[in-house]
Amino acid sequence: MIERKPDADLEIKRAAQLSITEITLGSIGHAFKIPFTGQILSLNQLGFMLNALNKDSLPIASTFEISSISTVLKSFSPAGQKLGPMLSIAMQGFLFWFFCFLGQAHLIGQIIGAIFMALWSFVQPLITYFIIYGFDLINVAEFYEKRMRQDYSVLHKSILIAVGLFILLKLFVAVSLVIYSVITKKEIKLIKQDKLHSLTSGAFEKSNLSPWKAAFKDLFRPLFISSFILMIVFIWQIESSSSQKIWMALRPLAVAYLVFYLLRSPWTAKKLGTLSKKSKFFNRVYTKSKAALALVARKKES
């Protein structure tokens, strides 16, 4: 694959387009609790990375720079949860870039990068809940897995098969996108940008909720409530005093609130921004991000 010199304007354009999708659909998916939003966004990001490599013939490093610029743009948006999506965009971009770099952007390298990129959206929530529940999360999973295998063997197998098929389906789509992009060199458009411009008016406007109130609201998300209820049931099966059980139940609740707060806190994003400016690479990304933000603003006005 013959690479040309980086086209900064094209990188900024691609990053602006990616950030519009991430911010708009990410906010809608979070607000209305739409399932699989993260999975769709990760495939959409893969499409942008493939367009940069195969259609635009940009250098391999541009895939990571586009993701990094979109990450910083997400930090500019004061609405909604930021740090979690920022980590997703950055890590997925890094994984794709890393394996493309190892494979010199040939087909195999892109396929492996796409596979790891697609899997990250399944791994990141597990990391978050491991931080909240610690090693108790493993004990809870083993407890319910054993109970379901013994008492509900048919349901146990059905859930495992459904989860496995869903993961395989996403991997199949990711690999198919790579093969299509490498062979045809055509642009991949999973989500039409024109339909998103009308929805971006509030993307960079402040949320009415303060970070601590928004973090409290996050405690009522269906996924967290269901996991917390499962944890409570598990704790009450343990032979211990009532005070110990109450402490074991309140501890993950407090940690969860702290994690949700830090994910939304502007102080956290500001500190990360300060640290990033000490690196020439991140300083370059930050400069391009401001140019991308200006491009997004111009599109909103037009």
Phi, psi and omega in degrees: 000122181271123181260151174249175181294151181301136174258099185300320181296321180290321176300315180297319180297313180296319180294321179296318179296317180296318182293325177300316179295313183299313184290314184292302182290327177297317179293318179295315180297322179289320183292319184259009177054043181285123182291151175066017178299316179298324180293319180294318181294325179293322176292323177296318177297321176301319178301319178295320179295319179293321177298319180297319183283308192266323179273312183275347181056037177282160178298159180302321182298336181295332179298319179286324180293320178298316178295320181293320178297317178296326177297314179294321177299323177297325178291334177290337182278114181280356183269137172074183179289137186242310191296321178298306176299325178299317178296320180298310181299314183293313182292319179295319176295320179294315181298316180295315179299316185299312182284331173293322177297316179295322181265010180054035175063018174284175187305312183297317179298318179292322180294314180296318178299320179293323180296311180294324178296318180292327182284336184299325181294342174272330185281319186301316177299325178296322178295316180300312181287336174290323176297321182288311187261346181066209182290348175298332179299320178294317179296319179296315180299317179294321181297310183286328178296319179293315180297317180292323179294326181277315188262333183225062186299321181294314178296321179301313180292322181296318179295315179299318179294317181297315179296316179298317180294322179296316178296316179297322179297316180295319178296321178297316179297317181297314179295321179297320178298320179297310182299316179299315183293317182294320184284313187269334185063017180272158181286135177265125178232091178284327180230124182288127183292326184301326182282349182266337185301323180289344182263355185271002184300326181258008186293328183249019177262151185292145176283150178287339182269136174287160181305321183287328176287320179294323177296321177296321178295326179297335179294344181258012175293140184306319182295319180289318180300315181296318179292324180291321177296317177298322178294317179299314179299318179297316182298320182288351175275344183280140178279099179200172181288162180297322180296322178293320179295319179296317179297317180294331179280322183283331182301307178295333178294317179293318179296319180299315180298318180296317179296314180297324179293314180296328178293337182254343188296126175295335178297318180297312180298323180294318179296319178295322178296321178296316179295322183294331182290346178282350179253138179297321180297310182291330177293321177294318178297318181297320179296316178294328180296321178294324176293321178294321178297320178295324178294319177298318180297320179295322180293325178294325182282332184281000000 
